[in-house]
């Protein structure tokens, strides 16, 4: 007695091979639909302008807060605009519009105004630090003059009480001189290391079209859809054949 065996996978592959043209037709149709559909996805504008501003050593909260920045420097934007603060040292802006010249103009104005605000704060810190450094420099000169006068006074007296007093004054002045010189050096190092804000980059480009991505996604989806359709087709044919038998 011969035993009948069924090879469902082989039968399916054989059926798919006979209908292989549908693996071209269906994916191509779905890919085209995906590409055409991507054209109708609303965009924020035909052009997008992007800029990155380095804040340097300025860490003022008001100048690194996206909402505050938009309120103070972004009122002139006519299209969609977004401000990002990815780190404490960088501010990123994205500006959208349908006119390249308009987007460039608005982004440039934003960059200039924000940089002016950052530089104003930068200059305030530098000016204040330099004033403090000059005050320390003047104090150093005063202490040095005092030390010289104490040394002369010590050399010109034999009075034990005066010697003790001048010695204490000299010791205190030398200690203050050492501290003042260290402070002045630290402050001047702070001025040297205090980084200036600057424009890292800025550019305007056409907004990206997702037609290619949509077509590829449609192609993959179309292959899966073709497998489903052909599997259903094969099942219906087998079901009809079974009923007739």
HUWOQUI-V663272 format. One line per field, one symbol per residue. psi: psi as a letter, one per 40 degrees, with the letter a starting at -180 (. if undefined). Layout:
# HUWOQUI-V663272
psi = ???
This chain:
# HUWOQUI-V663272
psi = hhhhihgdddddddddddfdddeddddddddddddddddehhieidihhiihhhebehfhddeehdddddddeedehdahiihigdieeihiihhiiehddddddddddddddddddddddddddddddddddddddddddddddddddddddddeiehdddddddddddddddddddddddddddddddddehiiiihdihihiiihhfdddddddddddddddddddddddddddddddddd.
